[in-house]
Amino acid sequence: MFKSKATTVKEYLDNLPEDRRAVVAAVRKVIRRHLPKGYQEVINWGMISYEVPFKLYPDPPNGQPLSYLGLAAQKNHFALYAMCVCGGGQRGDWLKKEFAKAGKKLDMGKACIRFKRLDDLPLGAIAKLVAVATPEQFIEFFEAARKK
């Protein structure tokens, strides 16, 4: 996995080649437009990360802010880490159907949506996925998943 040493989102984007920066910037624009209020955009885990701030969830299990989304330009692909889909379930099923309806192939691990080009993503579905949970709702989802 490619891991950036950038410490700010601007630095992260500036360090990408122009063609890769354009893809990340376009997905970031969708995220920022549809992200519920309360998340913070930072660089963490070597990528752009959208997290629940400590003031809302002060004692996460790993000592890191609770990650809602991550966006990265990896060595051979791009990745959108959608933690609200982790483990599949109804959101995972919904996402599969949205990709199929758009005629797109979903390349996904537990929470990582891999794509090679911007056109590989159904951006309308990504917008809905991003908007699915406020930080408070995501904390509830996370806590429920931890109990399973």
DSSP file (Angstrom, degrees, kcal/mol; ACC not computed):
  #  RESIDUE AA STRUCTURE BP1 BP2  ACC     N-H-->O    O-->H-N    N-H-->O    O-->H-N    TCO  KAPPA ALPHA  PHI   PSI    X-CA   Y-CA   Z-CA
    1    1 A M              0   0    0      0, 0.0     2,-0.3     0, 0.0    73,-0.1   0.000 360.0 360.0 360.0 134.5    0.0    0.0    0.0
    2    2 A F        -     0   0    0     70,-0.0     2,-0.5     1,-0.0    71,-0.0  -0.630 360.0-166.6 -75.0 133.0    1.2    3.5   -0.9
    3    3 A K        -     0   0    0     -2,-0.3    43,-0.1    71,-0.1     2,-0.1  -0.978  10.8-140.3-129.5 121.2    1.3    5.7    2.2
    4    4 A S        -     0   0    0     42,-1.5     8,-0.1    -2,-0.5    43,-0.0  -0.441   5.5-152.2 -76.4 149.5    1.7    9.4    1.9
    5    5 A K        +     0   0    0     -2,-0.1    -1,-0.1     7,-0.1    42,-0.1   0.273  55.3 128.2-100.0   8.0    3.9   11.4    4.4
    6    6 A A        -     0   0    0      1,-0.1    40,-0.1    40,-0.1     3,-0.1  -0.253  45.1-162.5 -62.3 151.6    1.8   14.5    3.9
    7    7 A T  S    S+     0   0    0      1,-0.1    36,-0.4    39,-0.0     2,-0.3   0.487  71.9  43.5-113.8  -8.7    0.5   16.2    7.0
    8    8 A T  S  > S-     0   0    0     34,-0.1     4,-2.4     1,-0.1     5,-0.1  -0.930  80.8-119.6-132.1 158.9   -2.2   18.3    5.4
    9    9 A V  H  > S+     0   0    0     -2,-0.3     4,-2.7     2,-0.2     5,-0.2   0.912 115.9  53.3 -62.9 -41.9   -4.9   17.7    2.8
   10   10 A K  H  > S+     0   0    0      1,-0.2     4,-2.9     2,-0.2    -1,-0.2   0.931 110.2  46.7 -58.5 -46.1   -3.4   20.4    0.6
   11   11 A E  H  > S+     0   0    0      2,-0.2     4,-1.7     1,-0.2    -1,-0.2   0.903 110.7  53.2 -63.4 -41.1    0.1   18.8    0.8
   12   12 A Y  H  < S+     0   0    0     -4,-2.4     4,-0.4     1,-0.2     3,-0.3   0.952 114.0  41.7 -57.7 -50.6   -1.4   15.3    0.1
   13   13 A L  H >< S+     0   0    0     -4,-2.7     3,-1.4     1,-0.2    -2,-0.2   0.908 112.0  54.6 -65.4 -42.3   -3.1   16.6   -3.1
   14   14 A D  H 3< S+     0   0    0     -4,-2.9    -1,-0.2     1,-0.3    -2,-0.2   0.788 103.9  56.8 -62.6 -27.5   -0.1   18.7   -4.1
   15   15 A N  T 3< S+     0   0    0     -4,-1.7    -1,-0.3    -3,-0.3    -2,-0.2   0.556  91.1  90.3 -82.3  -7.7    2.1   15.6   -4.0
   16   16 A L  S <  S-     0   0    0     -3,-1.4    -3,-0.0    -4,-0.4     2,-0.0  -0.621  88.8-103.4 -87.2 146.9    0.0   13.6   -6.4
   17   17 A P     >  -     0   0    0      0, 0.0     4,-2.9     0, 0.0     3,-0.5  -0.358  42.1-105.3 -59.8 151.9    0.6   13.7  -10.2
   18   18 A E  H  > S+     0   0    0      1,-0.2     4,-2.1     2,-0.2     5,-0.1   0.852 118.3  50.4 -54.0 -43.2   -2.0   15.9  -11.9
   19   19 A D  H  > S+     0   0    0      1,-0.2     4,-1.1     2,-0.2    -1,-0.2   0.887 115.5  42.5 -66.0 -37.9   -4.1   13.1  -13.3
   20   20 A R  H  > S+     0   0    0     -3,-0.5     4,-2.3     2,-0.2     5,-0.2   0.860 111.1  56.0 -75.2 -36.0   -4.3   11.3  -10.0
   21   21 A R  H  X S+     0   0    0     -4,-2.9     4,-3.0     1,-0.2     5,-0.2   0.893 103.6  55.7 -60.7 -39.6   -5.0   14.6   -8.1
   22   22 A A  H  X S+     0   0    0     -4,-2.1     4,-1.9    -5,-0.2    -1,-0.2   0.891 109.0  46.2 -62.2 -40.2   -7.9   15.2  -10.4
   23   23 A V  H  X S+     0   0    0     -4,-1.1     4,-2.2     2,-0.2     5,-0.2   0.952 115.3  44.9 -67.5 -49.5   -9.6   11.9   -9.5
   24   24 A V  H  X S+     0   0    0     -4,-2.3     4,-2.8     1,-0.2    -2,-0.2   0.913 113.1  51.8 -61.2 -42.6   -9.0   12.3   -5.8
   25   25 A A  H  X S+     0   0    0     -4,-3.0     4,-2.1    -5,-0.2    -1,-0.2   0.881 108.9  50.7 -63.0 -38.1  -10.2   15.9   -5.9
   26   26 A A  H  X S+     0   0    0     -4,-1.9     4,-1.5    -5,-0.2    -1,-0.2   0.915 113.8  43.1 -67.4 -42.8  -13.4   14.9   -7.7
   27   27 A V  H  X S+     0   0    0     -4,-2.2     4,-2.5     2,-0.2    -2,-0.2   0.904 112.7  53.9 -68.7 -40.3  -14.2   12.2   -5.2
   28   28 A R  H  X S+     0   0    0     -4,-2.8     4,-3.1    -5,-0.2     5,-0.2   0.891 104.8  55.0 -59.2 -40.0  -13.3   14.6   -2.3
   29   29 A K  H  X S+     0   0    0     -4,-2.1     4,-1.9     2,-0.2    -1,-0.2   0.912 108.9  47.0 -61.1 -43.1  -15.7   17.2   -3.7
   30   30 A V  H  X S+     0   0    0     -4,-1.5     4,-1.6     2,-0.2    -2,-0.2   0.927 113.6  49.1 -63.0 -45.2  -18.5   14.7   -3.6
   31   31 A I  H  X S+     0   0    0     -4,-2.5     4,-2.0     1,-0.2     3,-0.5   0.957 112.5  46.0 -59.0 -52.1  -17.6   13.7    0.0
   32   32 A R  H  < S+     0   0    0     -4,-3.1    -1,-0.2     1,-0.2    -2,-0.2   0.833 111.2  53.1 -64.3 -32.7  -17.4   17.2    1.2
   33   33 A R  H  < S+     0   0    0     -4,-1.9    -1,-0.2    -5,-0.2    -2,-0.2   0.830 122.3  28.4 -70.3 -31.6  -20.7   18.2   -0.4
   34   34 A H  H  < S+     0   0    0     -4,-1.6    -2,-0.2    -3,-0.5    -1,-0.2   0.473  87.4 117.2-112.1  -4.9  -22.6   15.3    1.2
   35   35 A L     <  -     0   0    0     -4,-2.0    96,-0.2    -5,-0.2     3,-0.1  -0.487  68.6-117.8 -68.1 125.9  -20.7   14.7    4.5
   36   36 A P    >   -     0   0    0      0, 0.0     3,-1.0     0, 0.0    -1,-0.1  -0.267  39.2 -91.2 -60.6 151.6  -22.9   15.3    7.5
   37   37 A K  T 3  S+     0   0    0      1,-0.2     3,-0.1    97,-0.0     0, 0.0  -0.286 104.4  49.5 -61.9 146.9  -21.8   18.1    9.8
   38   38 A G  T 3  S+     0   0    0      1,-0.5    -1,-0.2    96,-0.1     2,-0.1   0.093  78.1 108.9 112.4 -21.9  -19.5   17.1   12.7
   39   39 A Y    <   -     0   0    0     -3,-1.0    -1,-0.5    13,-0.1     2,-0.4  -0.498  59.5-136.5 -80.7 157.2  -16.8   15.0   11.0
   40   40 A Q  E     -A   51   0A   0     11,-2.5    11,-2.5    -2,-0.1     2,-0.6  -0.939   4.5-139.2-115.8 140.7  -13.3   16.4   10.6
   41   41 A E  E     +A   50   0A   0     -2,-0.4     2,-0.3     9,-0.2     9,-0.2  -0.874  43.7 140.8 -97.2 120.5  -11.2   16.2    7.4
   42   42 A V  E     -A   49   0A   0      7,-2.7     7,-3.5    -2,-0.6     2,-0.6  -0.849  56.1 -96.8-143.7 176.0   -7.6   15.4    8.3
   43   43 A I  E     +A   48   0A   0    -36,-0.4     2,-0.3    -2,-0.3     5,-0.2  -0.945  56.9 145.8-100.7 122.6   -4.6   13.4    7.1
   44   44 A N  E >   +A   47   0A   0      3,-2.1     3,-1.6    -2,-0.6    -2,-0.1  -0.978  59.3  20.0-151.7 150.9   -4.4   10.1    9.1
   45   45 A W  T 3  S-     0   0    0     -2,-0.3     3,-0.1     1,-0.3   -41,-0.1   0.713 129.7 -65.8  61.2  20.3   -3.3    6.6    8.1
   46   46 A G  T 3  S+     0   0    0      1,-0.3   -42,-1.5   -40,-0.1     2,-0.3   0.698 119.9  73.6  77.6  19.2   -1.4    8.2    5.2
   47   47 A M  E <  S-A   44   0A   0     -3,-1.6    -3,-2.1   -44,-0.1     2,-0.5  -0.903  97.0 -72.8-149.3 174.9   -4.6    9.3    3.4
   48   48 A I  E     -AB  43  71A   0     23,-2.1    23,-2.7    -2,-0.3     2,-0.4  -0.673  57.5-167.9 -74.6 127.5   -7.4   11.9    3.6
   49   49 A S  E     -AB  42  70A   0     -7,-3.5    -7,-2.7    -2,-0.5     2,-0.6  -0.952  23.5-154.8-127.3 139.6   -9.5   10.8    6.5
   50   50 A Y  E     +AB  41  69A   0     19,-3.0    18,-2.8    -2,-0.4    19,-1.7  -0.959  34.8 175.1-113.3 114.0  -13.0   11.8    7.6
   51   51 A E  E     -AB  40  67A   0    -11,-2.5   -11,-2.5    -2,-0.6    16,-0.2  -0.797  41.1-111.7-128.2 157.0  -13.2   11.2   11.3
   52   52 A V  E     - B   0  66A   0     14,-3.0    14,-0.6    -2,-0.3   -13,-0.1  -0.792  49.3-121.5 -81.2 120.6  -15.4   11.6   14.4
   53   53 A P    >>  -     0   0    0      0, 0.0     3,-1.8     0, 0.0     4,-1.6  -0.249  16.3-113.0 -66.9 155.4  -13.5   14.1   16.5
   54   54 A F  T 34 S+     0   0    0      1,-0.3     5,-0.1     2,-0.2    -2,-0.0   0.807 114.1  67.7 -56.1 -31.6  -12.4   13.1   20.1
   55   55 A K  T 34 S+     0   0    0      1,-0.2    -1,-0.3     2,-0.2    -3,-0.0   0.796 109.5  36.7 -63.1 -24.8  -14.9   15.7   21.5
   56   56 A L  T <4 S+     0   0    0     -3,-1.8    -1,-0.2     1,-0.2    -2,-0.2   0.734 137.0  19.2 -95.1 -26.9  -17.7   13.4   20.2
   57   57 A Y  S  < S+     0   0    0     -4,-1.6    -1,-0.2     1,-0.1     9,-0.2  -0.663  72.6 173.4-143.3  80.6  -16.0   10.1   20.9
   58   58 A P        +     0   0    0      0, 0.0    -4,-0.1     0, 0.0    -3,-0.1   0.638  69.9  41.9 -73.3 -16.3  -13.3   10.7   23.4
   59   59 A D        +     0   0    0     -5,-0.1     5,-0.0     3,-0.0    -5,-0.0  -0.448  69.1 175.6-132.9  64.1  -12.2    7.1   24.1
   60   60 A P    >   -     0   0    0      0, 0.0     3,-1.4     0, 0.0    -3,-0.0  -0.328  42.4-111.5 -67.7 153.7  -12.0    5.0   20.9
   61   61 A P  T 3  S+     0   0    0      0, 0.0     5,-0.0     0, 0.0     0, 0.0   0.810 114.8  37.5 -57.4 -35.1  -10.7    1.4   21.3
   62   62 A N  T 3  S-     0   0    0      2,-0.3    -3,-0.0     3,-0.0     0, 0.0   0.364 110.3-113.6-101.1   6.4   -7.4    2.0   19.4
   63   63 A G  S <  S+     0   0    0     -3,-1.4     3,-0.0     1,-0.3     0, 0.0   0.455  84.5 109.4  78.2  -1.0   -6.8    5.5   20.7
   64   64 A Q  S    S-     0   0    0      1,-0.1    -2,-0.3    -5,-0.0    -1,-0.3  -0.769  83.0 -90.1-103.1 151.2   -7.3    7.0   17.2
   65   65 A P        -     0   0    0      0, 0.0     2,-0.4     0, 0.0    -1,-0.1  -0.294  55.0 -94.1 -55.5 146.1  -10.3    9.1   16.1
   66   66 A L  E     -B   52   0A   0    -14,-0.6   -14,-3.0    -9,-0.2     2,-0.5  -0.508  43.0-136.1 -68.0 119.9  -13.1    6.9   14.8
   67   67 A S  E     +B   51   0A   0     -2,-0.4   -16,-0.2   -16,-0.2     3,-0.1  -0.678  30.6 171.1 -87.2 125.2  -12.7    6.8   11.0
   68   68 A Y  E    S+     0   0A   0    -18,-2.8    15,-1.6    -2,-0.5    16,-0.7   0.840  70.5   0.0 -93.9 -47.3  -15.9    7.2    8.9
   69   69 A L  E     -BC  50  82A   0    -19,-1.7   -19,-3.0    13,-0.2    -1,-0.4  -0.977  57.3-165.8-142.2 152.3  -14.3    7.5    5.5
   70   70 A G  E     -BC  49  81A   0     11,-1.6    11,-2.7    -2,-0.3     2,-0.4  -0.989   3.9-163.6-136.1 148.7  -10.8    7.4    4.0
   71   71 A L  E     +BC  48  80A   0    -23,-2.7   -23,-2.1    -2,-0.3     2,-0.3  -0.991  19.3 165.9-135.0 125.0   -9.8    8.5    0.5
   72   72 A A  E     - C   0  79A   0      7,-2.6     7,-2.7    -2,-0.4     2,-0.8  -0.988  39.2-138.5-143.8 148.2   -6.4    7.5   -1.0
   73   73 A A  E     - C   0  78A   0     -2,-0.3     5,-0.2     5,-0.2     2,-0.1  -0.919  38.2-168.1 -98.9 103.9   -4.4    7.3   -4.2
   74   74 A Q        -     0   0    0      3,-2.0   -71,-0.1    -2,-0.8     5,-0.0  -0.245  36.6 -92.2 -85.6 179.2   -2.7    3.9   -3.8
   75   75 A K  S    S+     0   0    0      1,-0.2     3,-0.1    -2,-0.1    -1,-0.1   0.912 120.0  13.2 -60.7 -45.3    0.1    2.6   -5.9
   76   76 A N  S    S+     0   0    0      1,-0.1     2,-0.3   -74,-0.0    -1,-0.2   0.355 133.1   5.8-117.4   4.3   -2.1    0.8   -8.5
   77   77 A H  S    S-     0   0    0      2,-0.0    -3,-2.0    37,-0.0     2,-0.3  -0.952  72.9 -98.0-165.6 178.5   -5.6    2.1   -7.8
   78   78 A F  E     -CD  73 115A   0     37,-3.3    37,-2.1    -2,-0.3     2,-0.4  -0.781  35.0-154.2-105.9 158.7   -7.6    4.6   -5.8
   79   79 A A  E     -CD  72 114A   0     -7,-2.7    -7,-2.6    -2,-0.3     2,-0.5  -0.997  16.2-166.3-141.0 136.8   -9.4    3.6   -2.6
   80   80 A L  E     -CD  71 113A   0     33,-2.3    33,-3.0    -2,-0.4     2,-0.9  -0.975  15.8-155.5-116.9 113.6  -12.5    4.8   -0.7
   81   81 A Y  E     -CD  70 112A   0    -11,-2.7   -11,-1.6    -2,-0.5     2,-0.9  -0.805  12.3-175.7 -92.9 106.6  -12.6    3.3    2.7
   82   82 A A  E >   -C   69   0A   0     29,-3.0     3,-2.1    -2,-0.9     4,-0.4  -0.798   7.3-178.5-108.3  90.4  -16.2    3.4    3.8
   83   83 A M  G >  S+     0   0    0    -15,-1.6     3,-0.8    -2,-0.9    -1,-0.2   0.720  76.6  70.9 -65.3 -20.5  -16.3    2.2    7.3
   84   84 A C  G 3  S+     0   0    0    -16,-0.7    -1,-0.3     1,-0.2     7,-0.2   0.578 101.7  46.7 -71.8  -6.9  -20.1    2.5    7.5
   85   85 A V  G X  S+     0   0    0     -3,-2.1     3,-2.4    26,-0.1    -1,-0.2   0.486  80.9 133.1-105.9  -9.1  -20.2   -0.5    5.1
   86   86 A C  T <  S+     0   0    0     -3,-0.8    25,-0.2    -4,-0.4     5,-0.1  -0.144  74.4  19.1 -50.0 128.2  -17.7   -2.6    7.0
   87   87 A G  T 3  S-     0   0    0     23,-0.5     2,-0.6     2,-0.1    -1,-0.3   0.474 106.5-114.2  88.9   2.2  -19.1   -6.1    7.4
   88   88 A G    <>  +     0   0    0     -3,-2.4     4,-1.5    22,-0.6     3,-0.4  -0.596  60.7 140.7  78.2-114.7  -21.6   -5.9    4.6
   89   89 A G  H  > S-     0   0    0     -2,-0.6     4,-2.4     1,-0.2     5,-0.2  -0.256  79.2 -28.8  66.9-158.0  -25.1   -6.1    5.9
   90   90 A Q  H  > S+     0   0    0      1,-0.2     4,-2.6     2,-0.2    -1,-0.2   0.873 141.7  50.3 -62.0 -39.9  -27.9   -3.9    4.5
   91   91 A R  H  > S+     0   0    0     -3,-0.4     4,-2.5     2,-0.2    -1,-0.2   0.903 111.1  49.1 -67.7 -39.0  -25.6   -1.1    3.5
   92   92 A G  H  X S+     0   0    0     -4,-1.5     4,-2.2     2,-0.2    -2,-0.2   0.917 112.5  47.7 -64.5 -42.8  -23.2   -3.5    1.7
   93   93 A D  H  X S+     0   0    0     -4,-2.4     4,-2.1     2,-0.2    -2,-0.2   0.919 111.8  50.6 -62.9 -44.0  -26.2   -5.1   -0.2
   94   94 A W  H  X S+     0   0    0     -4,-2.6     4,-2.4     1,-0.2    -2,-0.2   0.921 109.6  50.6 -59.5 -44.9  -27.5   -1.6   -1.1
   95   95 A L  H  X S+     0   0    0     -4,-2.5     4,-2.4     1,-0.2    -1,-0.2   0.905 108.2  51.9 -62.9 -42.4  -24.1   -0.6   -2.4
   96   96 A K  H  X S+     0   0    0     -4,-2.2     4,-2.3     1,-0.2    -1,-0.2   0.923 111.0  48.2 -58.2 -44.7  -23.8   -3.7   -4.6
   97   97 A K  H  X S+     0   0    0     -4,-2.1     4,-2.9     1,-0.2    -2,-0.2   0.890 109.9  52.4 -64.5 -39.6  -27.2   -3.0   -6.1
   98   98 A E  H  X S+     0   0    0     -4,-2.4     4,-1.7     2,-0.2    -1,-0.2   0.902 110.2  47.5 -64.7 -41.1  -26.3    0.6   -6.8
   99   99 A F  H  <>S+     0   0    0     -4,-2.4     5,-3.0     2,-0.2     4,-0.3   0.931 113.5  48.5 -63.3 -44.5  -23.1   -0.4   -8.6
  100  100 A A  H ><5S+     0   0    0     -4,-2.3     3,-1.4     1,-0.2    -2,-0.2   0.916 109.4  52.2 -62.9 -43.8  -25.1   -3.0  -10.6
  101  101 A K  H 3<5S+     0   0    0     -4,-2.9    -1,-0.2     1,-0.3    -2,-0.2   0.854 110.8  48.5 -60.3 -34.5  -27.8   -0.4  -11.5
  102  102 A A  T 3<5S-     0   0    0     -4,-1.7    -1,-0.3    -5,-0.2    -2,-0.2   0.477 115.9-117.0 -84.2  -2.1  -25.1    2.0  -12.7
  103  103 A G  T < 5S+     0   0    0     -3,-1.4     2,-0.3    -4,-0.3    -3,-0.2   0.806  71.1 134.4  71.2  28.7  -23.5   -0.8  -14.8
  104  104 A K      < -     0   0    0     -5,-3.0     2,-0.5    -6,-0.2    -1,-0.3  -0.822  57.5-121.9-112.2 150.5  -20.3   -0.6  -12.7
  105  105 A K        -     0   0    0     -2,-0.3     2,-0.6    -3,-0.1    -9,-0.0  -0.803  22.6-140.0 -92.3 125.6  -18.2   -3.4  -11.3
  106  106 A L        -     0   0    0     -2,-0.5     2,-0.7   -10,-0.1     9,-0.1  -0.771  16.7-173.7 -87.9 119.0  -17.8   -3.2   -7.5
  107  107 A D  E     +E  114   0A   0     -2,-0.6     7,-3.2     7,-0.5     2,-0.4  -0.916  28.9 153.3-110.2 100.9  -14.3   -4.1   -6.4
  108  108 A M  E     -E  113   0A   0     -2,-0.7     5,-0.2     5,-0.2     2,-0.1  -0.983  33.8-168.5-140.7 140.5  -14.6   -4.1   -2.6
  109  109 A G  S    S-     0   0    0      3,-2.1     5,-0.0    -2,-0.4    -1,-0.0   0.036  70.6 -53.2 -94.2-147.5  -13.0   -5.7    0.5
  110  110 A K  S    S-     0   0    0      1,-0.2   -22,-0.6   -24,-0.1   -23,-0.5   0.910 130.3 -17.2 -60.9 -42.3  -14.7   -5.4    3.9
  111  111 A A  S    S+     0   0    0    -25,-0.2   -29,-3.0   -24,-0.1     2,-0.6   0.376 112.1 104.2-141.0  -2.5  -14.8   -1.6    3.6
  112  112 A C  E     -D   81   0A   0    -31,-0.2    -3,-2.1   -27,-0.1     2,-0.7  -0.785  48.5-163.1 -96.8 116.7  -12.4   -0.6    0.8
  113  113 A I  E     -DE  80 108A   0    -33,-3.0   -33,-2.3    -2,-0.6     2,-0.4  -0.880  14.9-159.7 -96.2 112.7  -13.9    0.3   -2.5
  114  114 A R  E     +DE  79 107A   0     -7,-3.2    -7,-0.5    -2,-0.7     2,-0.3  -0.747  16.6 167.8 -96.2 140.4  -11.1    0.1   -5.1
  115  115 A F  E     -D   78   0A   0    -37,-2.1   -37,-3.3    -2,-0.4     3,-0.1  -0.994  30.3-158.2-150.4 150.1  -11.3    1.9   -8.4
  116  116 A K  S    S+     0   0    0     -2,-0.3     2,-0.3   -39,-0.2    -1,-0.1   0.736  81.5  22.1 -98.2 -29.0   -8.9    2.7  -11.2
  117  117 A R  S >  S-     0   0    0      1,-0.1     3,-1.7   -39,-0.1     4,-0.2  -0.937  77.3-114.1-137.8 157.9  -10.8    5.7  -12.8
  118  118 A L  G >  S+     0   0    0     -2,-0.3     3,-1.9     1,-0.3     5,-0.1   0.870 115.3  63.6 -58.3 -37.0  -13.3    8.2  -11.6
  119  119 A D  G 3  S+     0   0    0      1,-0.3    -1,-0.3     3,-0.1     4,-0.0   0.613  87.1  72.5 -65.9 -11.8  -15.8    6.7  -14.1
  120  120 A D  G <  S+     0   0    0     -3,-1.7    -1,-0.3   -16,-0.1    -2,-0.2   0.630  89.1  74.3 -76.3 -12.9  -15.6    3.4  -12.2
  121  121 A L  S <  S-     0   0    0     -3,-1.9     2,-1.3    -4,-0.2     3,-0.1  -0.845  77.4-137.1-104.8 134.5  -17.7    5.0   -9.3
  122  122 A P    >>  -     0   0    0      0, 0.0     4,-2.1     0, 0.0     3,-0.8  -0.754  24.9-165.1 -81.8  95.9  -21.4    5.7   -9.4
  123  123 A L  H 3> S+     0   0    0     -2,-1.3     4,-2.4     1,-0.3     5,-0.1   0.778  81.7  58.6 -61.3 -29.9  -20.9    9.1   -7.8
  124  124 A G  H 3> S+     0   0    0      2,-0.2     4,-1.8     1,-0.2    -1,-0.3   0.910 109.0  45.2 -63.9 -41.1  -24.6    9.5   -7.0
  125  125 A A  H <> S+     0   0    0     -3,-0.8     4,-2.5     2,-0.2    -2,-0.2   0.882 111.4  52.8 -68.8 -38.1  -24.5    6.3   -4.9
  126  126 A I  H  X S+     0   0    0     -4,-2.1     4,-2.7     2,-0.2    -2,-0.2   0.910 107.3  52.8 -63.1 -41.1  -21.2    7.4   -3.3
  127  127 A A  H  X S+     0   0    0     -4,-2.4     4,-1.8     1,-0.2    -2,-0.2   0.922 111.0  46.3 -59.7 -44.6  -22.9   10.7   -2.3
  128  128 A K  H  < S+     0   0    0     -4,-1.8     4,-0.4     2,-0.2    -1,-0.2   0.888 112.1  51.3 -65.4 -38.9  -25.8    8.8   -0.7
  129  129 A L  H >< S+     0   0    0     -4,-2.5     3,-1.2     1,-0.2     4,-0.3   0.923 109.4  49.7 -63.6 -44.5  -23.3    6.5    1.1
  130  130 A V  H >< S+     0   0    0     -4,-2.7     3,-0.6     1,-0.2    -1,-0.2   0.881 112.3  48.6 -60.2 -38.9  -21.3    9.5    2.5
  131  131 A A  T 3< S+     0   0    0     -4,-1.8    -1,-0.2     1,-0.2    -2,-0.2   0.438  83.6  99.6 -82.7   0.1  -24.6   11.1    3.7
  132  132 A V  T <  S+     0   0    0     -3,-1.2     2,-0.4    -4,-0.4    -1,-0.2   0.762  83.9  26.9 -64.9 -28.6  -25.9    8.0    5.5
  133  133 A A    <   -     0   0    0     -3,-0.6    -1,-0.1    -4,-0.3   -49,-0.0  -0.985  61.7-140.7-145.6 132.4  -24.8    8.8    9.0
  134  134 A T     >  -     0   0    0     -2,-0.4     4,-2.7     1,-0.1     5,-0.2  -0.345  47.8 -98.5 -69.5 165.4  -24.2   11.7   11.3
  135  135 A P  H  > S+     0   0    0      0, 0.0     4,-2.3     0, 0.0     5,-0.2   0.903 127.2  51.7 -55.3 -39.8  -21.2   11.2   13.6
  136  136 A E  H  > S+     0   0    0      2,-0.2     4,-1.7     1,-0.2     5,-0.1   0.904 111.1  46.5 -65.3 -40.8  -23.6   10.3   16.4
  137  137 A Q  H  > S+     0   0    0      2,-0.2     4,-2.5     1,-0.2    -1,-0.2   0.883 111.4  52.2 -67.2 -38.4  -25.3    7.7   14.2
  138  138 A F  H  X S+     0   0    0     -4,-2.7     4,-3.0     2,-0.2    -2,-0.2   0.891 105.9  53.8 -66.6 -37.9  -22.0    6.3   13.1
  139  139 A I  H  X S+     0   0    0     -4,-2.3     4,-2.8    -5,-0.2    -1,-0.2   0.925 109.8  48.4 -59.7 -44.1  -20.9    6.0   16.8
  140  140 A E  H  X S+     0   0    0     -4,-1.7     4,-2.5     2,-0.2    -2,-0.2   0.927 112.2  48.6 -60.9 -45.7  -24.0    3.9   17.4
  141  141 A F  H  X S+     0   0    0     -4,-2.5     4,-2.3     2,-0.2    -2,-0.2   0.922 113.2  48.0 -58.6 -46.4  -23.3    1.8   14.3
  142  142 A F  H  X S+     0   0    0     -4,-3.0     4,-2.1     2,-0.2    -2,-0.2   0.925 112.0  48.2 -62.2 -47.0  -19.7    1.3   15.4
  143  143 A E  H  X S+     0   0    0     -4,-2.8     4,-1.2     1,-0.2    -1,-0.2   0.905 111.9  49.6 -63.2 -41.4  -20.7    0.3   19.0
  144  144 A A  H  X S+     0   0    0     -4,-2.5     4,-0.6     1,-0.2     3,-0.3   0.904 110.8  50.3 -63.1 -41.4  -23.3   -2.1   17.8
  145  145 A A  H >< S+     0   0    0     -4,-2.3     3,-0.8     1,-0.2    -1,-0.2   0.864 106.2  56.0 -65.7 -36.1  -20.8   -3.7   15.4
  146  146 A R  H 3< S+     0   0    0     -4,-2.1    -1,-0.2     1,-0.2    -2,-0.2   0.817 102.5  56.4 -65.5 -30.1  -18.3   -4.1   18.2
  147  147 A K  H 3<        0   0    0     -4,-1.2    -1,-0.2    -3,-0.3    -2,-0.2   0.683 360.0 360.0 -77.0 -17.6  -20.8   -6.0   20.3
  148  148 A K    <<        0   0    0     -3,-0.8    -1,-0.2    -4,-0.6    -2,-0.2   0.489 360.0 360.0 -74.2 360.0  -21.3   -8.7   17.6
